[in-house]
Amino acid sequence: MNKIGLIVPTLNAGNLWKAWLKAFKQQSRKPDSLLLIDSSSSDNTVALARAQGFTVRVIPKSEFNHGGTRQLGVGLLSDMDIIVFLTQDAVLVSADAIEKLVATFDDERVGAAYGRQLPHRNAGPIAAHARLFNYPNESQLRSLADQNRFGIKTVFISNSFAAYRMRALMQAGGFPIDTIMNEDTYVAGKMLISGWRIAYCAEAQVFHSHDYSLRDEFKRYFDIGVFHNTSSWLQRMFGGASGEGLRFVVSELRYLMQHAPGAIPSALLRTGLKWLGFKLGSLHLGLPQAIRRRCSLHKTYWLRTLP
């Protein structure tokens, strides 16, 4: 049987943390090693995790990096066969969620897998649609041969609830140690190029969604633009994001017309802010460092980046 490790990055997990730990405690397949990498929380996140059997590694908040921090955890659990990642706000839906996700690795061709994300019960309509659009109710198995069919969506994956075969992850070079975000997409692309497959397991589910403010929506897409600029090989290999973006907008408007027509003006404004943020992020090398930090959701990234 494969040895399973779990890595959870945290920072002040808040009121949802108790529900997260309760759902995890009920899992039918418990990972063999539990690692929490905490960015110096000031609440009871660490104490509650330790009480549930987690090993805790505390790092300064300024040292957190989406790829580097996860790669730190991979190094600490290097004797595992499969590494599962969860975020502090992704609550497992059923007791067999982890079991179903790791079962996808029975297929020796699978290098990485991710589960379905359902909107939190209090999610707004815009956040709910984003989850329904990106996480359909049918599972998929994607390979490099699917790049013409799915385009940039071929490399879609989310470390909010994902798992990686250690051998495939190491073959892909591990997570990039200094990326602003989308470390999961980066690795998925490398795996596909190396001949591995990416599995989407719709039966393994978590509650996970975000009701972003207009400002954070812009900043998030600025960071996505930065990522695609610094990892331009992904778009050269799998195509640009414009086609998928248009499909999302059309789907969103149809969904809101049916479920929440009053949210359509906000959705249209958000679409414009996303586009502007993405474009500015793509051109970030021409911007002063102070402007980059002001536009970015992940400001600590720029502390380690030369002007």
KEVODO-472880 format. One record per residue: y, z, x of N, C-alpha, C, CB in turn. Coordinates in steps of 0.05 Angstrom, whole numbers, padded with zeros to 5 digits, always signed. Glycine has a CB too. Example, Ala and Ser with C-alpha at 12.3 -4.5 7.8 and 13.67 -1.06 7.14 Angstrom:
2
-00114+00156+00264-00090+00156+00246-00066+00156+00264-00089+00181+00226
-00045+00142+00257-00021+00143+00273+00001+00157+00258-00012+00114+00282
This chain:
307
-00024+00000+00017+00000+00000+00000+00025+00000+00018+00000+00025-00019
+00045-00016+00009+00069-00017+00025+00084+00010+00025+00088-00039+00013
+00096+00016+00048+00113+00039+00050+00141+00032+00041+00114+00051+00079
+00152+00047+00022+00177+00040+00009+00199+00060+00017+00174+00040-00022
+00222+00050+00026+00245+00067+00032+00267+00061+00012+00254+00063+00061
+00283+00081+00007+00306+00078-00011+00332+00086+00004+00303+00096-00037
+00352+00070+00002+00378+00075+00014+00400+00074-00007+00384+00055+00037
+00416+00095-00008+00437+00097-00028+00463+00105-00014+00430+00118-00050
+00482+00087-00012+00509+00094-00001+00525+00109-00023+00524+00069+00009
+00539+00131-00016+00554+00146-00036+00581+00154-00025+00538+00170-00044
+00599+00159-00045+00625+00171-00040+00634+00183-00066+00646+00150-00028
+00634+00210-00068+00643+00224-00092+00632+00211-00117+00674+00223-00093
+00605+00213-00120+00591+00200-00142+00599+00209-00170+00562+00204-00139
+00611+00232-00172+00623+00241-00197+00604+00248-00219+00640+00219-00207
+00613+00246-00244+00598+00255-00267+00573+00240-00273+00616+00254-00292
+00572+00215-00264+00548+00198-00270+00525+00205-00251+00555+00169-00266
+00530+00220-00230+00510+00226-00210+00486+00241-00221+00522+00240-00187
+00491+00260-00238+00469+00276-00250+00451+00258-00266+00480+00299-00267
+00463+00240-00282+00446+00221-00297+00431+00203-00279+00464+00205-00316
+00443+00194-00257+00430+00177-00237+00405+00192-00226+00449+00170-00214
+00409+00217-00218+00387+00232-00206+00365+00238-00226+00398+00258-00194
+00373+00243-00251+00353+00247-00272+00336+00223-00276+00366+00256-00298
+00348+00199-00277+00333+00174-00281+00316+00169-00257+00353+00151-00286
+00325+00175-00233+00309+00170-00209+00285+00189-00209+00326+00174-00184
+00289+00214-00217+00267+00233-00216+00244+00225-00234+00278+00261-00225
+00250+00209-00255+00229+00201-00274+00214+00176-00265+00242+00195-00301
+00220+00165-00242+00207+00140-00233+00177+00144-00228+00221+00130-00208
+00162+00124-00237+00133+00125-00234+00125+00118-00205+00120+00105-00253
+00142+00103-00191+00137+00096-00162+00159+00108-00146+00134+00065-00158
+00154+00131-00134+00174+00143-00117+00173+00131-00089+00170+00174-00116
+00196+00124-00078+00196+00114-00050+00186+00136-00031+00225+00106-00042
+00175+00127-00009+00164+00146+00011+00185+00160+00027+00145+00131+00029
+00208+00147+00030+00231+00158+00045+00256+00155+00029+00234+00146+00073
+00272+00176+00027+00297+00175+00011+00320+00181+00030+00296+00196-00012
+00339+00162+00032+00362+00165+00050+00388+00161+00035+00359+00145+00073
+00405+00181+00037+00432+00179+00026+00451+00176+00050+00439+00204+00009
+00468+00156+00049+00489+00153+00070+00515+00158+00056+00488+00124+00083
+00526+00182+00061+00550+00191+00047+00575+00189+00064+00546+00219+00037
+00596+00177+00052+00621+00173+00066+00640+00198+00063+00635+00148+00055
+00629+00221+00070+00644+00246+00070+00655+00253+00042+00668+00244+00090
+00637+00255+00023+00645+00263-00004+00657+00291-00004+00621+00262-00023
+00675+00295-00023+00688+00322-00026+00677+00336-00051+00718+00319-00028
+00659+00323-00066+00647+00336-00089+00618+00345-00083+00647+00317-00114
+00602+00348-00103+00575+00359-00099+00554+00337-00096+00567+00377-00122
+00562+00312-00090+00543+00290-00087+00521+00297-00068+00558+00265-00078
+00527+00306-00044+00508+00311-00023+00489+00334-00031+00521+00317+00003
+00500+00356-00041+00484+00379-00048+00463+00372-00070+00502+00402-00058
+00471+00357-00090+00453+00349-00111+00431+00331-00100+00468+00336-00134
+00438+00313-00082+00418+00295-00071+00398+00309-00054+00432+00273-00054
+00408+00328-00038+00389+00343-00021+00370+00359-00038+00405+00362-00002
+00379+00369-00060+00362+00384-00078+00340+00367-00090+00378+00397-00101
+00344+00340-00090+00324+00322-00100+00307+00310-00078+00337+00299-00116
+00310+00320-00053+00293+00312-00032+00304+00290-00014+00268+00303-00042
+00329+00283-00017+00341+00262+00000+00348+00272+00027+00366+00251-00014
+00342+00256+00047+00354+00260+00074+00382+00249+00073+00337+00247+00096
+00402+00264+00084+00430+00256+00082+00441+00250+00110+00446+00277+00068
+00454+00227+00112+00469+00220+00136+00498+00218+00127+00459+00194+00150
+00516+00235+00138+00544+00235+00131+00559+00219+00152+00555+00264+00128
+00576+00201+00143+00593+00185+00161+00622+00189+00152+00585+00155+00161
+00641+00185+00170+00669+00185+00162+00675+00163+00142+00688+00182+00186
+00692+00168+00123+00699+00148+00103+00709+00122+00116+00720+00159+00084
+00724+00125+00137+00735+00101+00151+00714+00084+00164+00755+00110+00171
+00690+00094+00168+00669+00079+00181+00651+00064+00162+00652+00097+00198
+00655+00067+00136+00638+00053+00117+00644+00023+00118+00643+00063+00088
+00623+00008+00118+00624-00021+00116+00600-00031+00100+00625-00034+00145
+00604-00049+00082+00582-00057+00064+00557-00065+00079+00591-00080+00046
+00560-00082+00100+00536-00090+00115+00528-00070+00136+00541-00117+00127
+00548-00061+00152+00542-00043+00174+00529-00017+00165+00566-00038+00189
+00539-00005+00143+00528+00020+00134+00499+00017+00124+00545+00031+00112
+00494-00005+00111+00466-00010+00101+00448-00016+00125+00466-00033+00081
+00458-00030+00145+00442-00036+00168+00436-00010+00184+00455-00056+00186
+00455+00008+00184+00450+00035+00195+00426+00048+00182+00475+00053+00193
+00425+00047+00155+00403+00058+00141+00377+00044+00146+00408+00057+00112
+00378+00018+00149+00353+00002+00155+00342+00012+00182+00359-00028+00156
+00360+00016+00202+00351+00026+00228+00338+00053+00226+00374+00027+00247
+00348+00070+00208+00337+00097+00205+00310+00097+00191+00357+00115+00191
+00305+00076+00175+00280+00074+00161+00264+00050+00171+00285+00071+00130
+00264+00045+00197+00252+00021+00208+00222+00020+00205+00259+00020+00237
+00209+00042+00198+00180+00042+00195+00171+00035+00167+00168+00069+00203
+00190+00029+00149+00184+00022+00122+00177-00008+00120+00207+00028+00103
+00160-00015+00100+00153-00043+00095+00173-00056+00076+00125-00045+00084
+00184-00041+00058+00203-00051+00038+00225-00031+00035+00189-00056+00010
+00250-00041+00035+00273-00023+00032+00287-00030+00005+00294-00027+00055
+00290-00009-00012+00303-00012-00037+00332-00001-00034+00288+00004-00060
+00351-00016-00045+00379-00007-00046+00388-00002-00074+00397-00027-00032
+00402+00020-00078+00415+00026-00103+00444+00036-00097+00399+00047-00120
+00462+00032-00115+00488+00044-00113+00490+00068-00131+00511+00024-00119
+00510+00085-00126+00512+00110-00141+00518+00107-00170+00533+00127-00128
+00527+00084-00178+00535+00079-00206+00515+00061-00221+00562+00067-00208
+00492+00055-00208+00471+00039-00221+00449+00057-00230+00461+00017-00201
+00447+00063-00256+00428+00082-00267+00403+00067-00276+00441+00098-00290
+00381+00075-00266+00355+00063-00273+00350+00066-00303+00332+00075-00257
+00342+00044-00316+00339+00044-00345+00312+00056-00354+00341+00015-00355
+00291+00049-00340+00264+00058-00348+00250+00071-00325+00247+00035-00360
+00228+00085-00331+00214+00100-00310+00199+00082-00291+00195+00120-00323
+00195+00057-00299+00180+00039-00281+00198+00018-00268+00158+00025-00297
+00224+00022-00267+00243+00003-00257+00237-00004-00227+00271+00012-00260
+00235+00017-00211+00229+00012-00182+00201+00000-00179+00232+00039-00166
+00182+00010-00194+00155+00000-00192+00154-00031-00198+00137+00015-00212
+00169-00039-00218+00169-00067-00225+00183-00084-00204+00182-00071-00252
+00205-00073-00192+00219-00088-00172+00202-00093-00147+00245-00074-00165
+00189-00072-00137+00173-00075-00113+00148-00090-00118+00167-00047-00101
+00139-00092-00143+00115-00108-00149+00119-00138-00144+00107-00104-00178
+00145-00147-00143+00150-00175-00137+00141-00182-00109+00179-00181-00141
+00139-00163-00091+00131-00168-00064+00101-00172-00061+00140-00146-00046
+00086-00170-00083+00058-00178-00082+00055-00208-00075+00044-00172-00110
+00076-00223-00082+00078-00251-00073+00088-00251-00044+00098-00267-00092
+00072-00259-00026+00079-00258+00002+00102-00276+00010+00055-00265+00019
+00110-00294-00008+00132-00312-00002+00159-00298-00007+00130-00337-00019
+00160-00276-00021+00184-00263-00029+00196-00246-00006+00180-00245-00054
+00220-00253+00002+00234-00237+00023+00252-00216+00011+00249-00256+00041
+00263-00222-00012+00282-00203-00025+00280-00206-00055+00311-00207-00016
+00286-00184-00069+00285-00184-00098+00308-00167-00109+00258-00174-00109
+00317-00174-00133+00337-00157-00146+00331-00155-00176+00365-00168-00141
+00341-00133-00187+00335-00128-00215+00358-00136-00234+00329-00099-00219
+00353-00133-00259+00373-00140-00279+00393-00117-00283+00359-00146-00306
+00418-00124-00285+00439-00104-00290+00449-00107-00319+00462-00107-00270
+00447-00085-00334+00457-00084-00361+00483-00069-00361+00436-00071-00380
+00502-00077-00379+00527-00062-00380+00523-00034-00389+00546-00076-00399
+00539-00016-00377+00539+00012-00387+00546+00012-00416+00559+00029-00371
+00536+00033-00430+00540+00034-00459+00569+00034-00468+00526+00058-00470
+00587+00043-00450+00615+00044-00457+00631+00021-00445+00627+00070-00448
+00617+00001-00435+00630-00022-00422+00647-00038-00442+00609-00040-00409
+00669-00048-00433+00685-00066-00449+00673-00093-00451+00713-00068-00438
+00682-00110-00469+00670-00136-00474+00671-00155-00449+00683-00150-00497
+00692-00154-00434+00694-00171-00410+00674-00163-00389+00723-00170-00398
+00671-00137-00385+00651-00127-00366+00623-00132-00376+00654-00097-00361
+00618-00130-00402+00592-00134-00414+00583-00163-00410+00592-00127-00444
+00602-00182-00416+00595-00210-00412+00588-00217-00384+00618-00227-00422
+00602-00206-00365+00596-00212-00336+00568-00205-00329+00616-00196-00318
+00557-00183-00340+00530-00175-00335+00510-00193-00349+00525-00145-00343
+00516-00200-00374+00498-00217-00389+00497-00245-00377+00507-00218-00419
+00519-00255-00366+00520-00281-00354+00505-00282-00328+00549-00289-00349
+00509-00262-00311+00497-00263-00284+00468-00253-00283+00513-00246-00266
+00460-00238-00304+00433-00226-00304+00418-00234-00330+00435-00196-00301
+00407-00258-00331+00393-00267-00356+00368-00251-00361+00387-00297-00354
+00355-00256-00384+00332-00241-00391+00306-00254-00382+00331-00237-00421
+00307-00275-00366+00284-00287-00355+00284-00285-00325+00282-00317-00364
+00261-00278-00313+00259-00275-00284+00260-00303-00271+00233-00260-00277
+00266-00303-00245+00267-00328-00230+00255-00323-00202+00297-00338-00228
+00246-00345-00190+00238-00345-00162+00251-00369-00149+00206-00345-00159
+00269-00364-00131+00285-00386-00119+00279-00390-00090+00315-00380-00123
+00278-00416-00082+00274-00423-00054+00296-00442-00046+00246-00436-00050
+00296-00450-00020+00317-00468-00010+00316-00494-00025+00313-00473+00020
+00292-00502-00035+00290-00527-00050+00305-00527-00076+00261-00533-00056
+00314-00503-00085+00329-00501-00110+00359-00504-00107+00323-00475-00123
+00369-00510-00082+00397-00509-00077+00412-00530-00093+00402-00514-00048
+00400-00554-00099+00413-00574-00115+00414-00566-00144+00399-00600-00112
+00395-00550-00153+00393-00542-00181+00413-00519-00186+00365-00533-00188
+00413-00499-00169+00429-00475-00174+00455-00474-00158+00413-00451-00167
+00458-00490-00138+00482-00489-00121+00486-00462-00108+00507-00496-00138
+00510-00452-00108+00516-00427-00095+00501-00404-00108+00546-00422-00095
+00493-00407-00133+00478-00386-00147+00450-00382-00135+00476-00392-00177
+00441-00401-00119+00415-00399-00106+00414-00373-00089+00410-00423-00088
+00437-00365-00077+00437-00342-00059+00446-00317-00074+00455-00347-00036
+00448-00318-00100+00458-00295-00115+00438-00272-00113+00463-00302-00145
+00448-00248-00108+00433-00223-00106+00453-00200-00107+00414-00223-00080
+00444-00177-00114+00462-00154-00114+00449-00129-00103+00473-00149-00143
+00461-00117-00083+00450-00092-00072+00455-00068-00089+00463-00087-00045
+00467-00071-00113+00468-00049-00132+00440-00041-00140+00485-00056-00156
+00422-00061-00140+00393-00055-00145+00377-00078-00134+00387-00051-00176
+00369-00076-00109+00355-00097-00095+00335-00085-00076+00374-00116-00081
+00316-00102-00066+00297-00093-00047+00291-00116-00027+00270-00084-00061
+00284-00108-00003+00280-00128+00019+00254-00122+00033+00304-00128+00038
+00239-00143+00039+00216-00140+00057+00227-00137+00085+00197-00165+00054
+00219-00115+00098+00231-00109+00125+00227-00132+00144+00218-00084+00136
+00204-00144+00144+00198-00166+00163+00217-00190+00158+00169-00175+00160
+00222-00196+00133+00240-00218+00126+00269-00211+00133+00238-00225+00096
+00276-00186+00128+00304-00177+00134+00309-00179+00164+00308-00149+00124
+00290-00170+00180+00293-00172+00209+00294-00201+00219+00271-00156+00223
+00278-00218+00207+00278-00246+00214+00305-00259+00208+00256-00261+00199
+00318-00249+00187+00344-00259+00180+00367-00247+00196+00350-00254+00150
+00360-00229+00214+00380-00216+00232+00392-00191+00220+00402-00235+00237
+00381-00181+00198+00391-00157+00186+00418-00162+00172+00395-00135+00206
+00430-00141+00161+00456-00144+00148+00478-00148+00169+00462-00120+00130
+00497-00165+00163+00520-00168+00181+00534-00141+00184+00540-00190+00172
+00540-00133+00208+00550-00105+00212+00580-00102+00206+00544-00096+00240
+00594-00123+00202+00623-00120+00196+00632-00142+00177+00639-00121+00222
+00623-00141+00152+00631-00160+00132+00647-00145+00110+00607-00175+00120
+00666-00158+00098+00683-00144+00079+00667-00137+00053+00707-00161+00072
+00648-00154+00046+00630-00149+00023+00609-00172+00023+00647-00149-00005
+00593-00173+00002+00573-00194-00001+00553-00195+00022+00586-00220-00004
+00547-00173+00033+00526-00172+00054+00499-00181+00043+00524-00144+00067
+00495-00176+00017+00470-00184+00005+00467-00214+00003+00468-00171-00023
+00489-00227-00005+00490-00257-00007+00485-00269+00021+00516-00266-00018
+00497-00258+00041+00494-00268+00068+00465-00268+00077+00511-00250+00088
+00451-00245+00072+00423-00243+00080+00406-00261+00063+00414-00213+00077
+00412-00263+00037+00396-00281+00020+00397-00309+00030+00406-00280-00009
+00421-00318+00038+00423-00345+00049+00406-00349+00074+00452-00352+00055
+00408-00330+00092+00392-00331+00117+00362-00331+00111+00399-00307+00135
+00354-00316+00092+00325-00315+00084+00316-00342+00073+00320-00293+00064
+00332-00353+00055+00324-00379+00044+00321-00400+00065+00345-00387+00023
+00340-00401+00083+00339-00420+00105+00314-00416+00122+00365-00418+00122
+00305-00391+00125+00282-00385+00141+00255-00390+00126+00283-00356+00150
+00257-00398+00101+00233-00405+00085+00224-00384+00066+00212-00410+00104
+00238-00361+00064+00231-00340+00045+00242-00347+00017+00242-00313+00054
+00233-00333-00003+00242-00336-00030+00256-00311-00040+00219-00344-00048
+00274-00316-00059+00289-00294-00072+00279-00291-00100+00320-00299-00071
+00271-00267-00107+00260-00262-00134+00281-00247-00151+00234-00246-00133
+00284-00256-00175+00300-00241-00195+00280-00229-00215+00322-00258-00209
+00279-00203-00217+00260-00190-00235+00275-00178-00259+00244-00167-00220
+00275-00193-00281+00290-00185-00305+00279-00160-00318+00290-00207-00325
+00254-00153-00312+00241-00129-00324+00249-00103-00310+00211-00132-00324
+00259-00105-00286+00268-00082-00271+00298-00079-00276+00262-00084-00240
+00307-00058-00289+00334-00057-00300+00349-00032-00292+00334-00061-00330
+00376-00035-00289+00394-00013-00286+00418-00017-00304+00403-00010-00256
+00431+00005-00311+00457+00003-00324+00478+00003-00302+00462+00028-00344
+00493-00019-00301+00514-00021-00280+00534-00042-00288+00501-00029-00253
+00559-00033-00290+00581-00051-00297+00608-00038-00289+00581-00059-00328
+00629-00054-00287+00655-00045-00280+00676-00056-00298+00661-00052-00251
+00694-00039-00308+00717-00048-00323+00741-00048-00304+00723-00030-00349
+00743-00070-00289+00764-00072-00268+00792-00074-00281+00759-00096-00250
+00811-00061-00268+00839-00066-00276+00847-00094-00267+00858-00044-00264
+00869-00104-00277+00879-00130-00269+00884-00131-00238+00905-00137-00284
+00895-00109-00228+00901-00108-00199+00875-00109-00183+00917-00083-00192
+00855-00093-00191+00830-00093-00176+00815-00119-00179+00813-00070-00186
+00818-00132-00202+00805-00158-00205+00816-00178-00184+00810-00169-00234
+00842-00178-00181+00855-00195-00161+00845-00188-00133+00885-00194-00162
+00845-00162-00126+00838-00153-00100+00808-00159-00094+00843-00123-00097
+00792-00156-00113+00763-00161-00109+00759-00191-00102+00747-00154-00134
+00772-00208-00116+00769-00237-00111+00783-00245-00085+00779-00253-00134
+00804-00231-00077+00815-00236-00051+00794-00230-00030+00840-00218-00046
+00779-00208-00032+00758-00202-00013+00735-00222-00014+00748-00173-00019
+00729-00231-00038+00708-00252-00040+00717-00277-00025+00702-00259-00069
+00742-00284-00028+00753-00307-00013+00751-00303+00017+00782-00312-00021
+00758-00279+00026+00755-00272+00055+00726-00276+00064+00765-00243+00060
+00708-00266+00048+00680-00268+00056+00671-00297+00058+00662-00254+00035
+00678-00314+00039+00670-00342+00040+00683-00357+00063+00675-00356+00014
+00708-00348+00070+00721-00360+00093+00706-00353+00119+00750-00352+00095
+00698-00328+00122+00686-00319+00146+00656-00326+00147+00689-00289+00149
+00645-00334+00124+00616-00343+00123+00615-00370+00110+00599-00322+00106
+00631-00389+00121+00634-00415+00109+00608-00431+00109+00655-00431+00124
+00589-00424+00126+00563-00438+00126+00549-00436+00099+00545-00426+00147
+00554-00415+00084+00541-00412+00057+00550-00435+00038+00548-00385+00045
+00576-00440+00037+00585-00462+00019+00577-00489+00030+00615-00460+00016
+00576-00492+00056+00567-00518+00067+00538-00523+00060+00571-00519+00098
+00522-00502+00060+00493-00505+00054+00487-00506+00024+00478-00482+00067
+00501-00489+00009+00494-00486-00019+00515-00496-00039+00488-00457-00025
+00538-00505-00029+00558-00515-00047+00580-00494-00053+00546-00525-00072
+00602-00504-00063+00624-00486-00070+00620-00471-00096+00650-00502-00072
+00639-00453-00102+00636-00435-00125+00651-00445-00149+00646-00408-00118
+00665-00468-00147+00683-00476-00169+00667-00484-00194+00700-00500-00160
+00644-00498-00190+00628-00506-00213+00617-00482-00228+00605-00523-00205
+00607-00462-00213+00597-00438-00226+00619-00422-00239+00582-00420-00205
+00643-00422-00227+00666-00408-00239+00673-00420-00265+00689-00409-00220
+00674-00447-00267+00680-00460-00293+00660-00453-00314+00683-00490-00289
+00635-00453-00307+00614-00447-00326+00617-00418-00336+00586-00450-00313
+00625-00400-00318+00629-00372-00326+00652-00370-00346+00635-00355-00301
+00674-00384-00340+00698-00382-00358+00691-00393-00386+00721-00398-00346
+00677-00415-00388+00669-00426-00414+00651-00407-00429+00655-00453-00410
+00632-00395-00414+00614-00376-00427+00629-00351-00436+00592-00368-00407
+00648-00342-00420+00663-00318-00427+00679-00322-00452+00682-00310-00403
+00693-00345-00454+00710-00350-00477+00692-00352-00503+00725-00376-00474
+00669-00365-00501+00651-00366-00524+00642-00338-00532+00627-00384-00517
+00635-00322-00513+00626-00295-00519+00648-00278-00532+00617-00281-00493
+00672-00280-00521+00694-00264-00532+00703-00274-00560+00718-00265-00513
+00702-00300-00564+00709-00311-00591+00690-00299-00612+00707-00341-00591
+00666-00293-00604+00646-00283-00623+00647-00252-00625+00619-00291-00615
+00652-00239-00602+00650-00209-00602+00676-00194-00600+00632-00201-00579
+00696-00206-00587+00721-00192-00582+00744-00211-00578+00719-00172-00558
+00752-00226-00598+00773-00246-00595+00800-00235-00584+00779-00261-00621
+00805-00210-00590+00829-00197-00580+00831-00195-00550+00833-00171-00592
+00807-00197-00536+00806-00194-00507+00810-00221-00493+00780-00182-00499
+00813-00243-00508+00816-00269-00496+00841-00272-00478+00816-00291-00517
+00865-00263-00487+00888-00264-00469+00884-00250-00443+00913-00253-00483
+00871-00226-00443+00865-00212-00418+00846-00228-00401+00854-00184-00425
+00826-00240-00413+00807-00255-00398+00820-00279-00385+00784-00265-00417
+00838-00293-00399+00851-00316-00387+00869-00307-00363+00868-00330-00408
+00883-00284-00367+00899-00274-00345+00882-00267-00321+00915-00250-00354
+00859-00255-00326+00841-00247-00305+00831-00272-00290+00818-00231-00315
+00825-00293-00305+00816-00318-00292+00837-00328-00273+00810-00339-00314
+00862-00328-00281+00883-00336-00262+00885-00319-00238+00909-00337-00277
+00883-00293-00242+00885-00274-00219+00861-00277-00201+00886-00245-00230
+00837-00282-00212+00814-00286-00195+00818-00311-00177+00789-00290-00212
+00827-00332-00190+00831-00357-00175+00852-00353-00153+00840-00380-00194
+00874-00340-00160+00895-00335-00140+00885-00317-00117+00920-00323-00153
+00871-00296-00125+00860-00278-00104+00840-00293-00086+00846-00255-00118
+00822-00308-00098+00803-00323-00082+00816-00342-00062+00783-00338-00100
+00836-00357-00072+00850-00376-00055+00865-00362-00032+00870-00393-00072
+00879-00340-00038+00893-00326-00017+00873-00314+00003+00910-00303-00029
+00851-00304-00007+00831-00293+00011+00819-00315+00029+00808-00280-00004
+00816-00339+00018+00805-00361+00034+00825-00369+00056+00800-00385+00016
+00851-00363+00051+00871-00371+00071+00882-00346+00086+00895-00385+00057
+00866-00325+00087+00876-00299+00097+00884-00301+00126+00855-00278+00093
+00873-00319+00142+00880-00321+00170+00909-00328+00174+00862-00341+00184
+00922-00340+00155+00950-00347+00157+00968-00325+00146+00955-00372+00142
+00957-00303+00138+00973-00281+00127+00976-00258+00147+00960-00270+00101
+00999-00245+00147+01002-00221+00164+00982-00200+00157+01031-00209+00161
+00974-00184+00176+00954-00163+00172+00963-00144+00149+00950-00147+00197
+00988-00137+00148+00998-00119+00127+00993-00130+00099+01027-00112+00131
+00997-00156+00096+00993-00169+00070+00963-00170+00063+01005-00198+00071
+00947-00176+00083+00918-00176+00078+00909-00149+00067+00903-00182+00104
+00918-00127+00080+00909-00100+00071+00920-00095+00043+00920-00079+00091
+00944-00104+00037+00956-00099+00011+00941-00114-00011+00985-00107+00011
+00930-00137-00005+00916-00153-00024+00887-00146-00027+00918-00183-00017
+00876-00130-00009+00848-00125-00007+00839-00100-00022+00839-00123+00022
+00815-00101-00034+00803-00078-00047+00790-00060-00026+00783-00086-00068
+00781-00071-00004+00767-00056+00016+00785-00054+00041+00739-00070+00024
+00804-00036+00040+00825-00035+00060+00815-00027+00088+00846-00017+00051
+00794-00010+00089+00784-00001+00115+00773-00023+00132+00763+00021+00111
+00765-00045+00119+00755-00068+00134+00776-00078+00154+00747-00091+00114
+00801-00077+00146+00822-00089+00162+00830-00070+00186+00847-00094+00146
+00821-00045+00185+00826-00027+00207+00810-00035+00231+00820+00001+00199
+00788-00050+00226+00771-00059+00248+00774-00088+00254+00742-00053+00242
+00794-00101+00242+00797-00130+00245+00823-00135+00260+00798-00144+00218
+00822-00151+00280+00846-00158+00296+00866-00173+00279+00838-00174+00321
+00892-00170+00284+00912-00185+00270+00908-00215+00272+00940-00177+00279
